[in-house]
């Protein structure tokens, strides 16, 4: 019974992996080479992960386990002030904002954390992570101004204690603390120093770093002697630019991508190294993944490891996620933040993921790389070479790169041997010499492990290229080729193996004065099929599953938690005599290689329902003259902290009245003269925003909102007043619906940029004196948070929520007038248990112009669709937000500039694997009984 219980707990992930942080204090230090934990050098390999872009906390474990499986030993995490603070003095760290839970998961998975609480984070989030209410606080942001200082002290007083208790020094996972973000373009050293002093006062005792952009000298004076200087300055490197639309031709336009060593007393830290791209020109994230694909990842990242000597890396992004709600900064991104990352937005593993895995496993296997100096490199004619060597062990690491676009055949002298090489265009290898018994090899090392009394090495190269490996032996060993074509020669204490990288060759070597050895010689693809997990009883190698989440050796059984895309073989190298996968026994036989071989089932078929029960209802009663706006906020302010001058009075900037997200309604009351000919308006919405105008209930038209710091025409609209609509001496109402798309970042610490207003900036109807009312978000959703909802009537009335009584709504015609129309459909999903199925909404055909659609799944704003928004046609429905076994509600708010026929989406399977992690429905209210604002 104890054995069965242990196996069940291992499969469920309830046994803390051996790599997870022990609950004891540790010491974190550093020198010019690397970080150390308890005196042991650490090569930090982190992937950026934003919890706020994945609103399903159970799926945080899924992503972190996938990063761990790829060889990463850390994650970097921004903590978004805006995500946690909807209003001054209000903070929420529950539910999808439970960062304490996130840090616990990182500890359980066994990942270090680079904590990045800002206060400014950028990250292409609304306001760069600053809450929009900060725009109404006196004092320039990202400076030592008193008003801003008081505000960020309050934020840090809430977030720092959570981070502090999870530091490595207290038995947790936080290894580094990053202050600010890309602050190198700014100069307020008092501010930078105060951030660090505040952190220390709040209990932060791990090394403090920052990520310099554009000026690597900033904050780099010797720590302790320069005001604002951090202990370990890091550098951002984005050599491949963000030109996704020209992915096929772009190659390193922004530099060589070699991280600069900023200070001699600290290790080289690649604080943000490009691992994807934002889609600035609406090419789609598939193009961004091509821009930063496998060849880029090989060439630039391997080059940086050797040319820079860096021993700490953070790759931006490891998983991008989704700008759900109003999370996006409007000028650079749309709903998807896939980023072309190694793990796609729908949580699938891409080709780039497996290149990260090849590099990550290599770095795990060569601790000698944590202490190296640059040395002369052997030549390889036609190829670029560079080298580093460990001064204590003599182990050398040689970079070989093809800087051209066509294949090069060459040789390189390693360890006294002329080894053949052939590299494709823009290809790169890191070759190792003097690594214990490995004298030299023209194959790259994936991993090495001692399992069941023998050494196992996995080496690989591009399919079809020659490979040679030379091993040290005291006497001639016995060589047995188990699979493949490999020739062996022995001379002068060296065993030489020659082969071509094809399939997977297996060579068993015994005798010769050392431990038995198994060499597995393969291609890039065969190397990618291996998974490694270090258990308390030693390492386990697995080949054949599509992901290995964890392993445990329990009483002679290798208990694996693994995912499989299809039925197929599984091979396990371990001391075990039996295998279980996800708690189920696997019939296995022993192979000539000494491994256990069995088979695993694939995922069960998934059937998704048709979305065929659409109902439809028009709204926008706010456009009608008789609408009761008595409870709306009076807009009567005459001044603002924004440097942007209002074009008319009163000030109509929506942030001034506490309405920061999504749709905002204005109603202007005036007495007509009957001589009015135009209604002249101007709005700033951020890129992709617009506004719609009604006068006395008559629709006048729409205009695009302004962006950045432009004034005048970019957001201006002049609308003709129909003859006879206004009567002299009669009351009139101008109704305006503005689609605000989020807030500018503050990358340059410029109030003109950050405090740029949202909403109307000017409005005239002749010379009329207009009295204004304004209404935006009417209530704070306790689960979904302050960035989920805007101020549409349907949002205020609960039309976006499940459980809303829409029985009286007619069947949808999908023909809509100008204005706002809602569609709703309930559907039931029953996804197979024990399986990870990613579901998305897909729109077919051309992306429509003339209207935009806001998509709500069970009340969660999961995306925006339309030609004015971007190229996105698939919208991920995260498990947990999607009820995987139950009824779901899809609501679509259509905001049409003109009469239109609405396209409706259908459900698709974005990926399905047997395995995964358990995911519960994310708790959230289904409907509200509240007074409508």
N, C-alpha and C positions, 0 to 999 in steps of 0.2 A: 504493500500500500504506500509506503514512503517513497519508493521508486516512482510509482505511478503519479503521486502527488507532485513530486519534483519535476517530472516531465511535463505535467499539465501546467505548472507554474512557469516553467521555462518557455513553453509555447505561448502562453498568454502574455509574456513579457513582464511578469511580476517578480521574477528573480532579477535583482540588479546585476547587470553584466559586470564581469570582473574588472573591466576598464573604467567603470563609473568611479567617481571620486569617493574615496573612503571618508568616513565622517571623522576626520582628524585634521589638525592644523598643519599647514605646510608653509614653507618659506619660498618666496618668489624673489629672485635676484636676476641680474644680467651683467654681461660685460660686452666688450666690443664684438664678440662673436654671436652670442645668442642669449635668449632667456634661459634661466635654470629654475627648476622646481626641486627643492630639497637637494640642491647641488648637482642634479642631473640635468644635462643640457636638453632643451626642448626645441624641436623644429616645428614651428606652429604653421599649420596649413588650415586656414579657415575659409568658409564660404558665407557670404552675406545672406541673411534670412530676416525678413520683416514679418513678424507675427501679425501686425495690423493689416497685412494684405492677405491673410488667410483666416476668415472669421469662423473657424471651426477648431477649437483647441485640441480635440483628439487628433486632428490631422497634423498638428505641430510635430507630434511624435513620428508620424509617417515621414515627413520631410527630414527631420533630424536623423532618423535611422538610415535614410537613403544617403545623406551626406556622410555619415559614419562609414557606411558600406563602400563608399567611393574612396576611402582612404583619408578623408578629412579628419583632423583631430580637434577642430574647433569651428565655431560659428561666430560671425560678427552680427550684432543686433543693434539697430537704432531703436530708441525708445521715443515715441512720438508724443510730445507735449499736447498737441492738438487732439490726438486720439483719446487722451485721458481727461482733458479739461474742457468741458463745453462752455464754462462760464468762469469768471474770476472766483477763486476760492473753492470751486467744485472739482473734485477728482474722483475717478472711478477706476478701480483695479480689480474688477470682478468680471466673470464671464469671459468674453472674447478679449478682455483687457487684463486678464490675470497673468501678469508677467512673473509673479512669484511661481506660478505653475510652470511657465515656460522654462525658467531657470532650473526648476526641479527636474523637468524632463531632460534638459541638457546634461545634468549630473547623472541621471539614470542611464542615459544613452552612452555617456562617457566622452563628452565633448567639452573642451574649453570654450569660454565665451569672452569675446571682446565687447565690452559694454559701452554703448555710445548714446548717452542721454542728452546730448546737445549742450545747451538748450536748443541750438539750431542744428538741424540735421540735413536739410535740403531733400535728398531722396526722391525728388520729383513729387513730393506730397504737397497738399494745399498749404500755403504759407511757409513752405520749407520746414514744416513741423511746428511752426508757431501757431498757437490758437488765434483765430481771427479777432477775438476780443482784445488781443494785445495791441491791435491797431489803434485802440482808443486809450491806451495807457501812455502818459507823457514820457518822453525820453527816447532817443534813438535806440532801436534794438541792436543787439550785438555790440554793445558798448557799455561803459561804466556809468551811464546815465542813471540817476537815482530811481526813477520810475521803473525802468526796465530791470534794474538790479533787484528791486523788491519783488517784481513778478517772477523772475527766474529763480530767485532764492526760494520762493514758495514751491515752485515745481521741483527743484532739487531736494527740498526738504521732504517731499513725498517719494520721489523715485530713488534717491541715494540710499536710504536705509534698506530698501528691498535689495538693491544691488549688493550692498555691503555684506549682508548676511549670507550671500551666495558666493563670496570670494573664495578662491583656492586657499587663502590663508585661514579660512574658517571651515575648511572641508568641503567647499563648494566648487563651482566651475569657472567663476569669473577670474580670468588671468590678467587682463589689461583693462584699464579704464580710459576711454577716449574723451577728451574735452573738446567741445565745439566741433566744427566741421569745415574743412577747407577755408580756414581763417587766414591763410597766408596773404590774401589780398588786402587785409585790414591791419590796423596798427595799434589797437588799444591794448597795450600790455597790461594795464591795471585790470582790465576785464579778464584777460587770460589768466592772470595770477589769482584773481579772486575765485575763478572757477575751480582752480586746483586747491586753494585754501579751503573753500567750502566743501569740496569732496573729502579732504583729509579730516575736517571737523566732523563730517558725517560718517566717519569710520572707514573710508576707502584707504586701504594700505597696500594694494597691488601697484605696480608701476603705472604711471600716467603717461599717456601718449596723445598725439593728435595726428590728423592726416592733412599734410600740407598739399595745397594745389597751386601750381603755377609759379611758385617761388619757394623752392625747397630750402632756402636759407632762413625762412621765417621760423621763429620760436626754436632756433637750433643752437643758440649760444650754450656754453657749458652749463648744465643744469645746476641751479643753486646760485649762479652769479648773474644771470640775466632775468629781469622781470618778465614773467609770463612764459619763460622757457620750460618745456616739459622734459620729463626724464628720457623718453624714447620718441623722438620725432619720426613720424612716418610720412611716406610720400605716395601720392596718387599717380597712377600711370594709366593712360587711355590711348595707346599708340594707334589704334585702328579707327578712331573717330566714330561718328554716329551716322555715317552716310550709308544707311542700309539700302537705299535705292540703287546704289552702284556697287553692291557687294562683290560682284564678279571681278571688278577691276581695282578696288581699293586695296592698298597694301602699305600699312605703316605710315600714313600721312602725318601723324602727330608725333613722330619720333621713333627711336629704336626700342622704347619700352624697357630701358634698363634703369632700375631704381637706384637713385643716387644715395650714397652713404653721406648722411647729413653731418654726423658727429662721430669722432673717433672713439668716444667712450661708450657708445651704444650700438646695438646690432642694427643691421640694415633691415628696415621694416617696410614692405610693400603694403601699405595700409589699405589701398583700394587699387587692385590690379584688374584691368578690364577683362570681364568674362562674358560680355554681352553688350547690348546697346539699346538706348531708347530709340524709338522710331520717329525721328524728327520730320521725315518727309513722307509719312503715311505709306511706306512700302509694305508694311506687314511684318510681324515678328519672325516669320520664316526667313525673310531676307536678312534680318538682324542676326539670326542664328548662322546664316551662311557667312555674313561679314566676319563673325568671330567664331568660325567653325573649327573643325579638327586641325586643319593645317595651321591656322593662326595660333591655336592653343599649343600645338607642338613647338612651333618656331619661336614665338615670343616668350612663352612661359619657361621653356627649358633654357632659352638664352638668358633670361633674366636670372634664373637660379645660379648660373655659373658666372656670368659677367658682372652681376651685382654683389654676389656673395650673401644675398639675403637669406635669413633663416626664419623670418616671420612673414607670412603671406596672408592676405585676405582678398579673395576673388569676388568681385561685384558684377553680377549677382550669382549665387548658387541656385536660388529659386526666386523668381520674381513675384509671382502671385497676381493679385487683382486689385485695381483701384475701385473697390466697391464703394457704394454710397457716393459722397462728395469728397473722397480722399485725394483725388488727383490734383496736382498743380496743373492749371489749364493750358499752359502755353507749350508744353513739351510732350504730354502724354494723354492717352484716352483711357478707357476702362481697363484694358489689359495692361498689365505690367510684366508680361512674359519675359521681356528683356532679351530674348534669344538665349536664355540661360540653359545650363546643362540639364536641369530638371524643368520641364515645361510647365506652363500655367496650370494645365490639367494633371500635373504630377507624374508625367511619363518621363522615362529615362531616354535621353537622346544620344546620338553618336558622340557628342561632345562629353557627355557624362562619362563614357567609358574611356575617353582619353584622359580626363581628370583622374579616373581610377587608376589607369596605368601609371600616371605620374605620382599619385598619392601613395600607392603601394610601394613604389620605388623609394620615396622619401621615408616611409616607415622603416624600410629595410636597411637604411644607410645612416645610422646615427653619427657616423664619422663626418657627415656633411654639415653638422652643427658647428664645426670648428675647422675652418679652412682659410688658406691664404692663396692669393693668386700666384700661379707659377707659369713658367714657359710651357706652351702647348706643343705637342708633336704636330708636324705638318701633315696635311692631307690634300694633295694637289687638286685645285679646283673647288675646294671647300673651305669655309671659315672654321677655325678652331680656337678654343680658349680652354684654360684648365685651372683647377684649384686643387690643393692638396692639404690633407690633414697633417699638421706638424707632429702630432703624437703617434699616429699609426702609419703614416706614409701612404694611406689610401688616396688615390687621385681620381678626379672626376673631369672627364674631357668632353667638352661640348663640340659637336661636329654639326655644321649647318650648311645647307645649300641656299645661298642667297639669291640664286636665280630661279627661273621658272621651268627649266628643263632638267631631266635627270642627269646626274654626274656619277661616273664610275671612277673610283679612286682606291688608294690604299692608305693605311695609317700605321705607324710604328708604335705599338703598345707593348710594353714589357719585353722589348727585344724581338717582337714578332711583327712581320708585315702582314697586317690583316686586311682582307678585301672589304670594300665598302661600295654601296650604291645607294644614293639618296635621290628621291624624287625632288622636284622643284619645291622650294619653301618647306623642306623637311628638316628635321633636327633630331639628333640623338645625344644622350648623355651616356658615355661609355666609362666603365669603372676598371681601375687597375689596383692591385694590391689590397683587395678586400678579403681578408682571411685567406682561404685557399683559392680564391678566384684571382688568378694572375692577370688575365686580360680577356676581353671579349668584344667582338664587333656587334654582338646582340645586346639589346638593352635588358637590364634586370627588372623584372616585375616584382618579385618577392623571393624571400628565402626563409626557410623555417626548419627547425629540428623537430621531427614528428616520429614518435615510436622508435627512437634510437637511430634514425637516419636523417641526413640532411637532404632537403628538397630545395631545388632552385628552379624558378620559372624564368626563362629568357625568351625574348621575342624580337621580331623584326618585320619590316614590310614584306608582304607576300612576294615570293619570287626572287628576293635578294639573297646574296651569299651571307653566311654566318660562320664565325669561328670563335670557339671558346677554349681558353687555355687554363688548366687547373694545376696546382702544385700537389705533387705526390712524392713521398719519400722513396718509394720503390714502385715498380710497374704494377698497376692495379689490374683487376679483371673487369673488362668492359663488355657489357651485354646490351645490344640495341634491341629494345622491346618493340618499338614501333618506329617507322620512318626509315629514311636513308641518312645514316651518319657514319663517317669514317673516323677512326681513332688511331693516333700514333703517340708513342711515348718515347721521350728522349730527355736526358739530363734533368730528371726530376719534374718534367712537365708533360701533362697529358693534353694533347691537342685534339679537339673535335671539330670537324668540318662538315657543313651541311648547307642546305638551302631552306630558307624559311617557307615551309609548306605544311599545312595541316598542323599536327602535333606529333613531334618525334619524342620518344621516351628512351632514355639511356640510363641503365643501372650500372653503377661503378662500386666495386667492393675491393677490399684489401688496400694495398699500397700504403699501409701505415696510418690510415685514418678511418673515420666513421664511414659506414656505407652511405652512398649518395644516389639520389634520383634526380636527373636533369630532365626537365620538360621544356622542349624547344619548339616554339610555335610562332605564329604570325600575330599581328596586332589584334586580330579578331579572336584568335584562340586564347591569347593572353587575357582579353577582356572577359572571357567566360569563366575565369577563376575568381573566387571570392575567398577572402581570408577573415577569420575571426579569432581573436586571442582570448581563450577561456582561462579560467583559474587553473585548469589542468594542462594548459599548453595550447599552441595554435592549432586551428583546424582549417584545412583547405577544402573548398567545395567547388565543383565544376558542374555546370548544367542547369542550375536554377537561374531565373532571370533577376533575382535579387536574393542576397542573404542578409537577413535582418539581425540575427544573433544565433549563437550556438552555445550549447552547454554539453559537457561530457559528464554523464551521470551513470555510474555503475555499469560501464561498458557500452553505453548507448550514446551516440551523437544525436542530441535533440536539436533540430534545426528549426528556426522560424524563417521561412523562405517564401518568395513569390514566384509563380510560374505563369508565363503568358500562354503556354501551350504544353500539352503532354510531351514528355521526353525523358531522356536519361538524367540521372544525377550520380555524381561520383564524389566520394568523400575520402580525403586523406586524413586519418586520425588514428589514435590507438583503439578506437571503438570497434566493437564486434557487431553492432546493430545500428540502425538508423531510424529515427522518426522525423517526419516533416510535418510541421504544424500539428503535432500531437498524434499523428497517425503512423503506425509502423510501415516501413518500406521494405519489401522483400529484396534482399541484396546478396550478391556473390562477391567473392574476393577476386580481383583482377591480377594479372601477372605483375602489375605495378605495385601491388600491395594495397590498393585502395578497395573500398567497397563501392559496388556499382548496382544501382537499382533504377527505378523509374518513378516519376511524379506525374500526377494528373494535371491537366490544364483547367482553365476556368470553365464553368458551366455557361451555357448559352443565356444571353440576356434579351428579354423582350421588353421593349418600352412602349407605353401607350401612345396613341395618337392624341394630339391636342385638338379635339373636335367639338368641344362644348362651349365655345366662346360666347360670352354675353357682352353687351355693349351699352354704355351710358355716357351721354354728353354731360359736361359740367360747365365750369366757369360762370357761375351766377354772379361773380364779382363784376362782370362786364355790364350787368343790367343796372339801369339808373336807380331802381328801387331797392337794390340790395342793401341790407342793414349792415353798415360798417361801424356802428356806434361803439363797438368794443375794440376796434382796431386802434393801433398806436397813432397818436397825432405826430406828424412829422413837421416840427416847427423850429428845429435848431437852426441857428444862424452862423455857427462856427464849427470847425472841425480841426483835429490835429493833423489831418492829411495835408501835405504840401500842395495837393491838387486843389485849385480854387473851384468852387461850384460855379457853374455857368449861369444859374439863376438861384434865387432865394425862394423858399428856405433850402437848407442842406437836405438832400434826399438820399445821401449815401446809406445803403441799407445797414452797414455795420454800426452806424451811429445809433441805431435803434434796436440793436441786439439780434438782427437777422443776418446770419452769416452763411447759410448753405442753401443751394438750390434755388427754387423758384421764389420770387418775391412779387407781391401784388401792391400796386399803388392805385389809389382813387383820389383824384383831384376834383374838388367841388368849386364851382365858380358861377358867377352870373353872366350870362351871355349878352352881347350887344347885338348879335345878329349879323355883324360885319366881319366876323372871323373867317378867314379863308384857309388857314393852315394850322395844324398842330405840329410844332417843332420840338423834337425831343433829341436827347443825346444820352447814351448809356455806356458804361464800361462794365463788361461782363467777364473779361478774359477770353482767350481764343475759344472759338466754337460756340460762344453764347449768342443769344438774340433777344429780341423783345417784340411783343405783340400789342397793338393799340386799338382801343375801342373808344368811341365818343358817343355818349348817350345810347349805349348799347349797339351802335353801328360799328362793325369791324372796319378799320381804316387800313390795316396792313401791318407789315413787320419789317424789321431792320436788324442787321448784324450789330452786335455790341463791339465796343472798342477794346483794344488790348494794350498791354504794357503801359507806357506813359504817354500815349498819343492823345491829342486833344482835337476838338473840332470834328471834322468830317468822318473819321473812322467809326464812330458810334452814333453818328447823326442820322436822323430820319425826319423828313418833312412830309407830312400827311395832309392831303387835301380834305378840307371840311366840305362834305356834300351840301349843295345848295338847299336851304330850307331846313337843315337839321337843327340849327340853333336859332332860337327865337329871342328877340330883344327882351331883356328884363326877366327871362326865364332861367331857372337853375339848370345847370349842366354838369355832367360828370365825365371826366376823362379817366378811363381805366387802362392800366398798363401792366402787363405780365412780363417780368424780366427773368431770363434764365441765366443766373450767375453760375459760372463754371468752376468755382474755386478761387483761391487767392494766390497772388504772385509769391514766389520765393523771395528770399532776402540775401541772395548770394553775395552781393557786394556791400552789404550793410548800408543800404541806401534807402532812406525814407521815401523818396520819390517812387521807388519800386515797390517796397513792402506795403506802404500805406496807401497805395493806389486804391481808390474807392471801388465799390461794387454797387450796381444798381443805377438808378437815374442820376445824372450829374447836371441835368438841365431840362426844363420843360416850359414851353410857352404856348398859349393859345391866344393870339392877338396880344392885347395889353391887359388881359384879365388877371385879377388877383386870385390866385388859386390856393385853397386850403387843402392840405394833403393829409391823407391817412395811409398807413403802410401796414402790411401783414406778411409775415414769413412763417417759418416753422412755428407751429402752435404748441407743441409739447415735446418733451424730451423722452425719447424711447428708452426705457431703463435697461433694455438688453442690447439693442442695436446701436445705441449711442447717439451722440450729437451730430455726427456726420452722415447719418442715414437718410434723413428726411428733409424736404424743402417745404414750401408753403402753398402747394397746389390745394385746391378745395378738397380733392379726393384724398390727399395725404392727411389733411386736417380732420377729415370725416372718417378716416379709417378704411377707405376703399382699397388701399394697398395691402391690407392685413387679411390673413385667413380668418374665417369665421364671420366676416362681414355679410350681412343679409342682402344678397344680390338676387334673391328669387324673383323679384319684380322686374329685373332688367330684361330687356328683350334679347333674343338671339342676335348675334353680331352680324351686321351687314358688311362691316369692315370698310364702308364708305364713311368718311368723316368730314365735317365742315372745318373751316378755319377756326382755330381755338383749341380747346382741350377736350379729349374724349378718352374714356377708359374702356379697356377690355379685360375680362376676367375669365379664367378657366380653372376648374379643379380637376386634378388627375391623380390616380393612384399608381404608386411604384412598388414593386416587390422584387428587390434585387437579391440574388443568391447569397446565403449566409456563408461566412468564411471566405469572402471574395471582396476584392477592392475594385469596384466599378466606378469609373469617372464618367459623369454625365454632363452634357452641355446642351444649350439651346443653340440651334442653327437657323439662320435666315438664308434662304436660297435666292438666287437671282441678283440683279443689280441693286446696289445699296440706294435706297430712295432719297431723293431730294425733296424739299418742300415740307417735310415734317421730321420730327425726332421722336424716339420712343424711349421712355424710362422703364426698365424691367425690374419687377419685384417678384422674388420668390419667397413665399411665406413671410412677406413683409420686409424682407431684406432687399435693399436696392443693389442688384447684382450687375447693373450695366446700363449703358446708354447706346442707342443705335441710330444711325442715320448718316447720310452723306456729309452733313456739316460736322459730324462728330469725328469720324475717322474710318479706316478701312475694315474695322472689325465686324465679322459676321457670326463668329462662334462666341458664346458666353458661358463660361464654366459655372456649374451649379455645385458648389462644394458639398460633399457628404456631410451631414449634420445640419447644414442649412437646408439641403434637400433631405426630406424624410425618406430614407431608403426603403422602408417598409411601412407605408402609410399614405395618407392623403396629403397632397400638396396643392397650394394655390399659387397660380401665376397671374399677376396683374400687370397690365401695360398701360402707362399713361402716354397718350399720343398728343403731342403739342404740334399742331399743324399751322403753317403759315398760309396755307391755301387749301381748298378742298382736295382731299387725297383718298386714294384707296390703300388701305394699310396691309402690309405683308405681315403674316403671323409666322412664328417660328415652329420648329419641330424638335423633338428630343433626339439626341444621338449619343452613342457610346464613344467616348474619347479614348478609352482604354480599359481593359479588364484583365485582372490577374487573380489567380487563386492565391489567397494569403491576405496580406494587408494588416492593418491594425483595427481593433474594434472602434467603431465610431458611433457615438450616441447623438440623438437629435440635440441641437443647440437650443437650450431653453429660451423662449421669447414669448411675449404676450401675443395672443391671437387677435384680439380686438379691444377697442377702448370705448367706454361710455363716458364721454367727456363733452364739455361745452365746446362747440365749434367756434374757432376764432375767425 
